[in-house]
Amino acid sequence: MSTAALLALYGIVIIAAAGLWAAAATTGARHARWFAAGGCLAVVGAAAIAAGLAVRDVAFADEKLFVGVPLALAGCVAGLAAIGRRRRADGADGADGTDDPATRIALIAAVIAVAGAAAETWIIGGPVRVVPTVVLLAVVALAIGATWAVVDRRGRRTVTGFAALAGLAVGASIGWVWLADTAPPSLEAAPGHHAVAAGASAGAGAEASVSVADLRTPADPGRRTDRFTLTAKRSLVVLDDGATIDAWTFDGQVPGPELRVREGDLVEVELRNDDIAAGVTLHWHGVDVPNGEDGVAGVTQDAVLPGDSFDYRFVADEPGTYWYHTHQGSAEGVRKGLYGMLVVEPADPPRPADGAGTLDVSAPVHTFGSHVVVGEHAHAETREVAPGTRVRVRLADTDLEPLAARLEGVPFTVVAVDGRDLAGGAEVADRSLRLPAGGRIDVEFTMPDARVALGVDRSREAGLVFLPGEGDASGPALAVAGDTASAVPMPVPSAAPELDLLSYGAPDPAAVRLAAATPDVDARLVLDRLPRFVGGAPKYAYTVDGRVFPHIDPVSVREGDLVRLTIVNRGFESHPMHVHGHHVLVLSRDGVVATGAPLRLDSVDVRPGEVWQVLLVADNPGIWMDHCHNLEHAAEGMMMTLAYEGVTSPFEHDGHGNRPE
């Protein structure tokens, strides 16, 4: 059984246990013993499930094993004692001992204790924290005290006292959580919080303070420079399926203009905001730019409001497939269209050995309501391509959910993931590809003398179709939207098994040595969904270590540190965790070591119940966002920072209209 299924089963079983004990407390003696037996069996089952979860990773079970299960077992002991007392009180004539106060108090105490165990998982969550656990135990004790006062007829004052104290404990804890949500944010590295692995050197002391505003790329008149201007504005965009969407755009189009630059070029982009009242920024997703160019409102800059502009500058030093998008209220801004592709071409691009032509196609996938577009088209985009042409498709998931894609009609090779080359991969066929939100995969194939189609799981109409013909392989081929979608079905990704990239390609000895090194910093991120306050409002929030942004302790590092991150997903949704400013080397997934080509990602696809270990080299000083790239999850709490000691930010995460998510 999967870990996610075990997590769900534990929740069901512990709630069922509380229900069975409630039935035992409210029914007659003859049936109560059976309900009590069922309640005890459910608690024992919950304990067994928790133990099984702990074997997979203690983060799945710590609050269950150390608080919930002991509390539920204590409730069972009290309940069974009550059942035994009731049986002894029953006369030979079958009289019912349910009116005995001690029996009723103990049975209700069992209900309260088991319900408290359920609350520990579904409300407090893990990892175990002392104060919330003490409050929970106090509320359980006070609720039992109130029960005793009512059943034993101790008078209104005693009942009111227990009830008032229980209410005060609950109210105070809620108030404290609300007040904590208004506390100053935890974005910068806290002095003395540098987590060093046992036996590792702590390194030099904290560096002198530097502002993110000073971590910028200097001008370089002697370097080849690519200059662009992007204007954010509202536009009515007509899709090729006839739909008109009220979009937020760069330069009036969706996606925004594709920016193609050459490796080693200096890239300068002026961002202007015409009329996006919420403000905009530009984040270069997957490009490890200097921190001051990262485009996160309230962390590395202020939001660009209507009438204002901001200049970005960085060196395109890594060839690959990237994209850009706003990082100001991005859950809304990206969804409405503030995104585009950035492609860094090699300074010396390889040519096919046989002299054949090449074709390079970008395919960002995006959803506008019920309309899915691949590139610019809601219908299949058809290209005529000369057979023998070497075709590269740069697939990007710019939506909030994972994307599955399938290339049909030709064997293909995965040549890059998240902008980093993947060496030694063999040709595969009849395999689907999964991309997390924000992720990219580049595939290559040689055009055959037959139809080739790329389909995605979000649409049966949108996709790419390549037909053999006389297309000019040296430049963009003619695109004709919608002429094949109705005639020939697009490939269905779910009809093919998924290609596992952790075992794909050839291992690299240098990466193997790096993976074996002792980390300087060892951090765990436990992802969950729990009731919390976000921005002062109650939410069923997305949490990291039980907390929400901006009050999650940052992962504090020093320049040069080797950082191991263990990411545990206790929830029931996928969380594509995106680290700004760095790529991570995948070490393992669910304890299975990565054996293929080094998989260096900027968006890690952590599915429900999974545990990923990744390695990061802290070589880019700054305050870097680390968040779920389901941007709605980020907006509801699942966002934190990787912060270098000595780096500060003059920007306010909730000032100047800033919304960093």
C-alpha positions as CSV (number, residue, x, y, z in Angstrom):
1,M,0.0,0.0,0.0
2,S,1.3,3.5,-0.9
3,T,2.3,5.9,1.9
4,A,-0.4,8.3,0.9
5,A,-3.0,5.5,1.2
6,L,-1.6,4.6,4.7
7,L,-1.9,8.3,5.7
8,A,-5.5,8.4,4.6
9,L,-6.2,5.1,6.3
10,Y,-4.8,6.2,9.6
11,G,-7.1,9.3,9.5
12,I,-10.1,7.2,8.8
13,V,-9.3,4.6,11.4
14,I,-8.6,7.1,14.2
15,I,-11.8,8.9,13.5
16,A,-13.7,5.6,13.4
17,A,-12.2,4.8,16.7
18,A,-13.6,8.0,18.2
19,G,-17.0,7.2,16.7
20,L,-17.1,3.7,18.1
21,W,-16.2,4.9,21.5
22,A,-18.9,7.6,21.2
23,A,-21.4,4.8,20.4
24,A,-20.1,2.8,23.4
25,A,-20.7,5.8,25.7
26,T,-24.3,6.4,24.5
27,T,-25.7,2.9,24.1
28,G,-26.8,0.3,26.5
29,A,-24.5,-2.1,28.3
30,R,-25.3,-5.0,26.1
31,H,-24.1,-3.3,23.0
32,A,-21.5,-1.0,24.5
33,R,-18.9,-3.7,25.0
34,W,-19.0,-4.5,21.2
35,F,-18.6,-0.9,20.3
36,A,-15.8,-0.6,22.9
37,A,-14.1,-3.7,21.4
38,G,-14.3,-2.2,18.0
39,G,-12.9,1.1,19.3
40,C,-10.0,-0.6,20.8
41,L,-9.3,-2.7,17.7
42,A,-9.4,0.6,15.7
43,V,-6.9,2.2,18.0
44,V,-4.6,-0.8,17.8
45,G,-5.0,-0.7,14.0
46,A,-4.1,3.0,14.0
47,A,-1.0,2.2,16.1
48,A,0.1,-0.4,13.6
49,I,-0.5,1.9,10.7
50,A,1.6,4.6,12.4
51,A,4.4,2.2,13.0
52,G,4.3,1.2,9.3
53,L,4.5,4.9,8.4
54,A,7.4,5.5,10.7
55,V,9.3,2.7,8.9
56,R,9.0,4.7,5.7
57,D,9.9,8.0,7.3
58,V,9.4,9.2,10.9
59,A,8.0,12.5,9.6
60,F,4.9,10.6,8.5
61,A,4.2,9.4,12.0
62,D,5.9,11.4,14.7
63,E,2.9,13.1,16.2
64,K,0.9,9.9,15.8
65,L,3.4,7.7,17.6
66,F,4.5,10.1,20.3
67,V,1.1,11.9,21.1
68,G,-1.9,10.6,19.2
69,V,-1.5,6.8,19.7
70,P,-0.6,7.1,23.4
71,L,-3.5,9.4,24.1
72,A,-5.9,7.0,22.2
73,L,-4.5,4.0,24.1
74,A,-5.0,5.9,27.4
75,G,-8.6,6.5,26.3
76,C,-9.0,2.8,25.6
77,V,-7.7,1.8,29.0
78,A,-10.2,4.2,30.7
79,G,-13.0,2.9,28.5
80,L,-12.3,-0.7,29.1
81,A,-12.1,-0.1,32.8
82,A,-15.5,1.5,32.6
83,I,-16.9,-1.5,30.6
84,G,-15.5,-3.8,33.3
85,R,-17.0,-1.8,36.0
86,R,-20.3,-1.8,34.3
87,R,-20.2,-5.6,33.9
88,R,-19.5,-6.0,37.6
89,A,-22.3,-3.6,38.4
90,D,-24.8,-5.6,36.3
91,G,-26.9,-7.9,38.5
92,A,-27.8,-11.4,37.8
93,D,-31.2,-10.3,36.6
94,G,-29.6,-8.4,33.7
95,A,-29.8,-4.9,35.3
96,D,-27.9,-2.2,33.4
97,G,-25.2,-0.4,35.2
98,T,-25.2,2.6,32.8
99,D,-26.3,5.0,35.6
100,D,-23.1,4.6,37.5
101,P,-21.3,8.1,37.3
102,A,-17.8,6.7,37.3
103,T,-18.7,4.4,34.4
104,R,-20.2,7.2,32.4
105,I,-17.3,9.6,33.1
106,A,-14.7,7.0,32.0
107,L,-16.6,6.2,28.8
108,I,-16.8,9.8,27.9
109,A,-13.2,10.3,28.8
110,A,-12.4,7.6,26.3
111,V,-14.3,9.4,23.6
112,I,-12.5,12.7,24.4
113,A,-9.1,11.1,24.4
114,V,-9.5,9.3,21.1
115,A,-11.0,12.5,19.6
116,G,-7.9,14.4,20.9
117,A,-5.7,11.9,19.1
118,A,-7.5,12.6,15.8
119,A,-7.2,16.3,16.4
120,E,-3.4,15.9,16.9
121,T,-3.0,14.7,13.3
122,W,-5.8,16.7,11.5
123,I,-5.4,20.1,13.3
124,I,-2.0,20.3,15.0
125,G,-0.1,18.0,12.6
126,G,3.6,17.2,12.7
127,P,6.4,17.5,13.5
128,V,5.6,17.4,17.3
129,R,5.8,20.8,18.9
130,V,5.7,21.2,22.7
131,V,3.3,24.1,23.2
132,P,0.5,22.9,20.9
133,T,0.7,19.4,22.3
134,V,0.6,20.7,25.9
135,V,-2.5,22.8,25.0
136,L,-4.2,19.8,23.4
137,L,-3.6,17.7,26.5
138,A,-4.8,20.5,28.7
139,V,-8.0,20.8,26.7
140,V,-8.5,17.0,26.8
141,A,-8.0,17.1,30.6
142,L,-10.3,20.0,31.1
143,A,-13.0,18.5,28.9
144,I,-12.8,15.3,31.1
145,G,-13.0,17.5,34.2
146,A,-16.1,19.2,32.8
147,T,-17.6,15.8,32.1
148,W,-16.9,14.7,35.7
149,A,-18.5,17.9,37.1
150,V,-21.7,17.4,35.0
151,V,-22.1,13.7,35.6
152,D,-21.2,13.9,39.3
153,R,-23.4,16.9,39.8
154,R,-20.7,19.1,41.2
155,G,-22.7,22.3,40.7
156,R,-22.9,25.0,38.1
157,R,-19.8,26.8,39.3
158,T,-17.5,23.8,38.9
159,V,-19.0,22.9,35.5
160,T,-18.6,26.5,34.4
161,G,-15.0,26.7,35.7
162,F,-13.9,23.6,33.7
163,A,-15.8,24.7,30.6
164,A,-14.4,28.3,30.9
165,L,-10.8,27.0,31.3
166,A,-11.2,24.7,28.3
167,G,-12.7,27.5,26.3
168,L,-9.9,29.8,27.4
169,A,-7.3,27.3,26.4
170,V,-8.8,26.9,22.9
171,G,-9.5,30.6,22.5
172,A,-6.0,31.6,23.7
173,S,-4.3,29.1,21.4
174,I,-6.3,30.4,18.4
175,G,-5.6,34.0,19.4
176,W,-1.9,33.2,19.8
177,V,-1.8,31.6,16.4
178,W,-3.5,34.6,14.9
179,L,-1.1,37.0,16.6
180,A,1.8,34.9,15.4
181,D,0.6,35.4,11.9
182,T,1.0,39.1,12.3
183,A,4.6,38.8,13.6
184,P,7.6,40.0,11.6
185,P,8.4,37.6,8.7
186,S,11.1,34.9,8.9
187,L,12.9,35.5,5.6
188,E,16.5,36.3,6.5
189,A,19.0,33.9,8.0
190,A,18.9,34.2,11.8
191,P,22.4,34.5,13.4
192,G,23.4,31.2,15.2
193,H,20.8,29.2,13.3
194,H,23.3,27.7,10.8
195,A,22.5,23.9,11.0
196,V,25.7,22.0,10.7
197,A,25.9,18.2,10.3
198,A,27.7,16.2,13.0
199,G,31.4,16.1,12.3
200,A,31.2,18.9,9.7
201,S,33.1,22.1,9.9
202,A,31.1,25.2,10.7
203,G,33.2,27.2,8.4
204,A,34.0,30.9,8.8
205,G,31.9,33.3,10.7
206,A,29.0,35.1,9.2
207,E,29.9,37.4,6.4
208,A,29.5,41.1,6.5
209,S,26.0,42.3,5.8
210,V,25.0,42.8,2.2
211,S,21.7,43.8,0.8
212,V,19.9,41.9,-1.9
213,A,19.6,45.2,-3.8
214,D,23.4,45.2,-4.2
215,L,23.5,41.6,-5.6
216,R,23.0,42.8,-9.2
217,T,24.7,42.2,-12.5
218,P,27.1,45.0,-13.5
219,A,27.0,46.5,-17.0
220,D,29.6,45.1,-19.4
221,P,29.9,47.2,-22.5
222,G,32.4,44.7,-24.0
223,R,30.0,41.7,-23.9
224,R,27.5,40.9,-26.6
225,T,24.2,42.2,-25.3
226,D,20.6,41.2,-26.0
227,R,18.1,43.9,-25.1
228,F,14.4,43.5,-24.8
229,T,11.4,45.5,-23.5
230,L,8.4,43.7,-22.1
231,T,5.2,45.7,-21.4
232,A,2.7,44.2,-19.0
233,K,-0.9,45.1,-19.9
234,R,-4.5,43.8,-20.0
235,S,-5.5,42.5,-23.4
236,L,-8.4,40.7,-25.0
237,V,-6.8,37.7,-26.7
238,V,-8.6,35.7,-29.3
239,L,-7.6,32.0,-29.3
240,D,-7.8,29.9,-32.5
241,D,-10.7,27.9,-31.1
242,G,-12.8,31.1,-31.2
243,A,-12.6,32.0,-27.5
244,T,-11.8,35.5,-26.3
245,I,-10.0,35.7,-23.0
246,D,-9.5,38.8,-20.8
247,A,-5.8,38.2,-20.2
248,W,-2.9,39.8,-18.4
249,T,-0.1,39.8,-21.0
250,F,3.4,40.8,-21.9
251,D,3.2,42.8,-25.1
252,G,-0.4,41.9,-25.7
253,Q,0.1,38.3,-26.4
254,V,0.0,34.9,-24.6
255,P,2.5,33.5,-24.1
256,G,4.7,36.6,-23.9
257,P,7.4,37.0,-26.6
258,E,9.9,34.2,-26.7
259,L,13.3,35.5,-25.7
260,R,16.1,33.6,-27.5
261,V,19.6,34.5,-26.5
262,R,23.1,32.9,-26.9
263,E,25.2,31.4,-24.2
264,G,27.5,34.0,-22.7
265,D,25.4,37.0,-23.8
266,L,24.4,39.7,-21.4
267,V,20.6,39.9,-21.3
268,E,19.0,43.2,-20.5
269,V,15.2,43.4,-20.1
270,E,13.2,46.5,-19.3
271,L,9.9,45.6,-17.7
272,R,7.1,48.2,-18.0
273,N,3.7,48.1,-16.4
274,D,1.0,49.6,-18.5
275,D,-2.2,48.9,-16.5
276,I,-1.8,45.8,-14.3
277,A,-3.1,47.4,-11.0
278,A,-1.9,44.5,-8.8
279,G,1.7,45.1,-10.0
280,V,4.2,42.8,-11.8
281,T,7.8,41.6,-11.7
282,L,9.9,39.3,-13.9
283,H,11.2,36.0,-12.4
284,W,13.6,34.1,-14.6
285,H,12.4,30.6,-13.7
286,G,15.3,28.2,-13.7
287,V,18.0,30.8,-14.4
288,D,20.4,31.1,-11.5
289,V,20.6,34.8,-11.7
290,P,22.2,37.1,-9.0
291,N,19.7,37.6,-6.2
292,G,18.8,41.2,-7.0
293,E,17.6,40.1,-10.5
294,D,15.3,37.3,-9.2
295,G,12.1,39.4,-9.5
296,V,10.4,38.4,-6.2
297,A,8.2,41.3,-5.0
298,G,8.9,42.1,-1.3
299,V,12.1,40.1,-1.2
300,T,14.4,41.2,-4.0
301,Q,12.5,44.3,-5.3
302,D,9.3,46.1,-5.0
303,A,6.4,45.3,-7.3
304,V,6.4,47.3,-10.5
305,L,3.1,49.3,-10.3
306,P,1.3,50.9,-13.3
307,G,3.4,53.6,-15.0
308,D,6.6,52.3,-13.4
309,S,9.5,50.2,-14.8
310,F,12.3,48.0,-13.7
311,D,15.5,46.9,-15.5
312,Y,16.9,43.4,-15.2
313,R,20.4,42.3,-16.3
314,F,22.1,38.9,-16.2
315,V,24.5,36.7,-18.1
316,A,23.0,33.7,-19.9
317,D,25.8,31.4,-18.9
318,E,23.9,28.1,-19.0
319,P,22.3,26.9,-22.2
320,G,18.8,25.5,-21.7
321,T,15.1,25.9,-21.6
322,Y,13.7,28.4,-19.1
323,W,10.6,30.6,-18.8
324,Y,9.8,33.9,-17.2
325,H,6.7,35.0,-15.2
326,T,5.6,37.5,-12.7
327,H,6.4,36.8,-9.1
328,Q,3.9,39.4,-7.7
329,G,0.7,37.6,-6.8
330,S,1.7,35.0,-9.3
331,A,-1.1,32.6,-8.5
332,E,-3.4,35.1,-10.3
333,G,-0.9,36.8,-12.6
334,V,0.6,33.7,-14.2
335,R,-2.8,32.0,-14.5
336,K,-4.1,35.1,-16.4
337,G,-1.2,35.1,-18.8
338,L,1.9,36.8,-17.5
339,Y,4.4,34.3,-18.7
340,G,6.7,33.5,-21.6
341,M,9.6,31.3,-22.7
342,L,13.4,32.1,-22.4
343,V,15.7,29.9,-24.5
344,V,19.5,30.1,-24.1
345,E,21.1,28.5,-27.1
346,P,24.6,27.1,-27.0
347,A,27.4,29.4,-28.1
348,D,28.5,26.6,-30.5
349,P,25.4,24.6,-31.2
350,P,26.0,21.0,-32.4
351,R,25.0,20.0,-35.9
352,P,23.8,16.5,-36.9
353,A,26.7,14.4,-38.2
354,D,24.9,13.6,-41.4
355,G,24.4,17.3,-42.3
356,A,20.6,17.2,-41.8
357,G,18.7,20.2,-40.8
358,T,17.4,21.1,-37.4
359,L,14.2,22.5,-36.0
360,D,13.8,23.9,-32.5
361,V,10.2,24.3,-31.1
362,S,9.1,25.8,-27.8
363,A,5.9,24.4,-26.4
364,P,4.7,26.0,-23.2
365,V,1.4,24.5,-22.0
366,H,-1.1,26.8,-20.3
367,T,-4.7,26.7,-19.3
368,F,-7.1,29.6,-19.5
369,G,-10.3,28.5,-17.9
370,S,-11.5,25.6,-20.0
371,H,-9.1,26.4,-22.9
372,V,-5.7,24.7,-23.1
373,V,-3.1,26.2,-25.3
374,V,0.2,24.6,-26.4
375,G,2.4,27.4,-27.5
376,E,-0.1,29.9,-29.0
377,H,-2.7,27.4,-30.1
378,A,-5.8,25.8,-28.6
379,H,-5.9,23.5,-31.6
380,A,-3.2,21.2,-32.8
381,E,-0.4,23.2,-34.4
382,T,0.8,21.5,-37.6
383,R,4.2,21.9,-39.1
384,E,5.6,20.4,-42.3
385,V,9.1,19.1,-41.6
386,A,11.6,17.5,-44.1
387,P,12.3,13.8,-43.2
388,G,15.7,13.5,-41.6
389,T,15.4,16.8,-39.8
390,R,16.6,16.7,-36.2
391,V,13.7,18.1,-34.1
392,R,14.0,19.5,-30.6
393,V,10.8,20.2,-28.6
394,R,11.1,22.3,-25.5
395,L,8.1,21.3,-23.4
396,A,7.2,23.5,-20.4
397,D,4.4,23.2,-17.8
398,T,3.3,26.8,-17.0
399,D,0.2,25.7,-15.2
400,L,-0.4,24.9,-11.5
401,E,-0.8,21.1,-11.9
402,P,1.4,18.4,-13.1
403,L,1.4,17.8,-16.9
404,A,1.6,14.5,-18.7
405,A,2.7,14.4,-22.4
406,R,3.2,11.8,-25.0
407,L,5.1,11.8,-28.3
408,E,3.8,9.3,-30.8
409,G,5.0,8.1,-34.1
410,V,8.8,8.1,-33.6
411,P,11.4,7.0,-30.9
412,F,12.7,10.0,-29.0
413,T,15.5,10.9,-26.5
414,V,15.2,13.1,-23.4
415,V,18.1,15.5,-23.8
416,A,17.5,18.0,-21.0
417,V,15.4,18.5,-17.9
418,D,14.9,21.9,-16.2
419,G,17.5,23.5,-18.4
420,R,20.3,21.0,-17.7
421,D,21.5,18.4,-20.2
422,L,20.8,14.8,-19.5
423,A,23.6,12.7,-21.0
424,G,23.5,9.2,-22.3
425,G,19.8,8.6,-22.6
426,A,18.6,5.9,-24.9
427,E,15.9,6.3,-27.4
428,V,12.5,5.3,-26.1
429,A,9.0,4.9,-27.5
430,D,5.5,4.5,-26.1
431,R,6.4,6.4,-22.9
432,S,4.7,9.3,-21.3
433,L,6.5,12.2,-19.7
434,R,5.5,13.9,-16.5
435,L,6.4,17.5,-15.8
436,P,5.7,19.2,-12.4
437,A,4.3,22.7,-12.4
438,G,7.1,24.9,-13.6
439,G,9.2,22.0,-15.0
440,R,10.6,21.6,-18.5
441,I,11.7,18.6,-20.5
442,D,13.5,18.8,-23.9
443,V,13.1,15.9,-26.3
444,E,14.7,15.2,-29.6
445,F,13.9,12.9,-32.5
446,T,14.7,12.5,-36.2
447,M,11.7,13.3,-38.4
448,P,10.5,10.1,-40.1
449,D,8.5,9.9,-43.3
450,A,5.3,9.7,-41.3
451,R,3.2,11.7,-38.9
452,V,4.5,12.6,-35.4
453,A,2.3,14.0,-32.8
454,L,2.7,15.4,-29.3
455,G,-0.4,15.3,-27.0
456,V,-1.0,16.4,-23.5
457,D,-3.4,15.1,-20.8
458,R,-5.3,18.4,-20.4
459,S,-6.7,18.5,-23.9
460,R,-7.6,16.2,-26.8
461,E,-7.3,19.1,-29.3
462,A,-4.2,21.0,-28.4
463,G,-0.7,19.7,-29.2
464,L,1.9,19.6,-31.9
465,V,1.7,17.7,-35.2
466,F,4.7,17.2,-37.5
467,L,4.0,16.0,-41.0
468,P,6.6,15.0,-43.6
469,G,7.0,17.6,-46.2
470,E,9.2,20.3,-47.6
471,G,9.3,22.5,-44.4
472,D,12.3,24.8,-44.2
473,A,14.4,23.2,-41.4
474,S,16.6,26.3,-41.1
475,G,13.8,28.4,-39.7
476,P,10.3,28.4,-38.2
477,A,8.1,26.0,-40.1
478,L,4.6,27.0,-41.3
479,A,2.0,26.5,-38.5
480,V,-1.6,25.7,-39.4
481,A,-3.8,25.4,-36.4
482,G,-6.7,23.0,-36.2
483,D,-6.3,21.1,-39.4
484,T,-5.5,17.7,-37.9
485,A,-7.0,17.6,-34.5
486,S,-10.4,16.6,-35.8
487,A,-9.1,14.2,-38.3
488,V,-6.7,12.2,-36.2
489,P,-6.9,11.9,-32.4
490,M,-4.0,13.3,-30.4
491,P,-1.9,10.9,-28.3
492,V,-3.3,10.1,-24.9
493,P,-0.5,10.2,-22.2
494,S,-2.3,7.9,-19.9
495,A,-2.2,5.1,-22.4
496,A,1.6,4.8,-22.1
497,P,3.7,4.0,-19.0
498,E,5.7,6.9,-17.5
499,L,9.4,7.3,-18.2
500,D,11.3,7.3,-14.8
501,L,14.0,9.9,-15.2
502,L,15.8,8.8,-12.0
503,S,17.2,5.7,-13.9
504,Y,17.5,7.3,-17.3
505,G,20.8,8.2,-18.9
506,A,24.5,7.6,-18.0
507,P,25.8,8.2,-14.5
508,D,28.5,10.8,-14.0
509,P,31.4,10.0,-11.7
510,A,31.7,13.6,-10.5
511,A,28.1,13.7,-9.5
512,V,28.4,10.3,-7.7
513,R,31.3,11.7,-5.7
514,L,29.4,14.9,-4.8
515,A,26.4,12.8,-3.7
516,A,28.6,10.8,-1.4
517,A,30.1,13.9,0.3
518,T,29.1,14.8,3.9
519,P,26.7,17.8,3.8
520,D,27.4,20.9,5.9
521,V,23.7,21.6,6.3
522,D,21.0,18.9,6.6
523,A,17.4,20.2,6.5
524,R,14.0,18.6,6.4
525,L,10.9,20.1,4.9
526,V,7.7,18.4,5.9
527,L,4.8,19.4,3.6
528,D,1.2,19.1,4.8
529,R,-2.2,20.8,4.8
530,L,-3.6,22.0,8.1
531,P,-6.0,24.7,9.4
532,R,-3.9,27.9,9.9
533,F,-4.2,31.7,9.6
534,V,-2.7,33.1,6.4
535,G,-2.6,36.9,6.2
536,G,-4.9,37.1,9.2
537,A,-7.6,34.9,7.7
538,P,-8.4,31.3,8.6
539,K,-7.4,28.9,5.9
540,Y,-7.1,25.2,5.3
541,A,-3.5,26.1,4.5
542,Y,-0.5,24.5,2.9
543,T,2.3,24.2,5.5
544,V,6.0,23.5,5.8
545,D,6.9,22.0,9.2
546,G,3.4,22.9,10.4
547,R,3.9,26.6,9.7
548,V,2.9,29.0,6.9
549,F,4.7,31.8,5.0
550,P,6.2,34.2,6.1
551,H,6.7,32.5,9.4
552,I,8.6,29.3,8.3
553,D,12.1,29.3,9.6
554,P,14.5,29.7,6.6
555,V,17.1,27.1,5.7
556,S,20.2,29.1,6.8
557,V,23.4,28.6,4.9
558,R,26.8,30.1,4.3
559,E,28.4,30.5,0.9
560,G,30.2,27.2,0.0
561,D,28.0,25.0,2.1
562,L,26.8,21.6,0.7
563,V,23.1,21.4,1.6
564,R,21.1,18.3,1.8
565,L,17.3,18.8,1.7
566,T,14.9,16.0,2.6
567,I,11.4,16.8,1.4
568,V,8.5,14.8,2.9
569,N,5.0,15.1,1.5
570,R,2.4,14.2,4.2
571,G,-0.4,15.6,2.1
572,F,-2.7,14.2,-0.6
573,E,-1.6,16.6,-3.4
574,S,1.6,16.9,-5.5
575,H,3.9,19.7,-4.4
576,P,6.4,20.8,-7.1
577,M,9.0,22.4,-4.8
578,H,10.9,25.1,-6.7
579,V,14.2,26.5,-5.3
580,H,15.2,29.9,-6.7
581,G,18.8,30.7,-7.7
582,H,20.0,27.1,-7.6
583,H,19.6,23.7,-9.2
584,V,19.5,20.6,-6.9
585,L,21.0,17.2,-7.6
586,V,18.5,14.4,-6.9
587,L,19.9,11.8,-4.5
588,S,17.0,9.5,-4.0
589,R,13.2,9.2,-4.0
590,D,11.5,7.0,-1.3
591,G,14.9,5.6,-0.4
592,V,15.7,4.5,-4.0
593,V,19.0,6.0,-5.1
594,A,19.0,7.8,-8.4
595,T,21.1,5.7,-10.8
596,G,20.8,7.5,-14.2
597,A,22.4,10.6,-15.5
598,P,22.7,13.4,-12.9
599,L,19.2,14.9,-12.5
600,R,19.6,18.5,-11.7
601,L,16.3,20.2,-11.1
602,D,14.8,23.5,-10.1
603,S,11.3,22.1,-9.7
604,V,11.1,18.8,-7.6
605,D,7.9,16.8,-8.2
606,V,7.1,15.6,-4.7
607,R,4.0,13.4,-5.0
608,P,1.7,12.4,-2.1
609,G,3.5,10.3,0.4
610,E,6.9,10.7,-1.3
611,V,10.3,11.5,0.3
612,W,12.9,13.1,-1.9
613,Q,16.5,13.8,-0.9
614,V,18.4,16.4,-3.0
615,L,21.7,18.1,-2.7
616,L,22.4,21.8,-3.3
617,V,25.7,23.7,-3.5
618,A,25.3,27.1,-1.8
619,D,27.2,29.1,-4.5
620,N,24.8,32.0,-5.1
621,P,24.4,34.4,-2.1
622,G,21.0,35.9,-1.4
623,I,17.6,35.4,0.1
624,W,16.0,32.8,-2.2
625,M,12.4,31.7,-2.3
626,D,11.7,28.0,-1.9
627,H,8.1,27.2,-2.6
628,C,5.5,25.0,-4.1
629,H,5.0,25.9,-7.8
630,N,1.4,25.1,-7.6
631,L,1.1,28.8,-7.0
632,E,-2.2,28.6,-5.2
633,H,-0.4,26.4,-2.6
634,A,2.3,29.0,-2.3
635,A,-0.3,31.7,-1.9
636,E,-1.9,29.7,1.0
637,G,1.3,29.2,2.9
638,M,3.7,26.8,1.3
639,M,6.6,29.2,0.7
640,M,9.8,29.8,2.6
641,T,13.4,30.9,2.0
642,L,16.9,29.6,1.6
643,A,18.8,32.4,3.2
644,Y,22.5,33.1,3.3
645,E,23.9,34.4,6.5
646,G,24.7,38.1,6.3
647,V,22.3,38.9,3.5
648,T,19.4,41.3,4.2
649,S,16.5,42.7,2.3
650,P,15.3,46.3,2.4
651,F,12.0,45.4,0.9
652,E,8.8,44.6,2.8
653,H,6.9,41.5,1.9
654,D,3.6,43.2,2.6
655,G,4.6,46.8,1.8
656,H,4.3,48.7,-1.5
657,G,1.5,46.3,-2.4
658,N,4.0,43.5,-2.5
659,R,2.7,39.9,-2.7
660,P,5.8,37.6,-3.0
661,E,3.9,34.5,-3.9
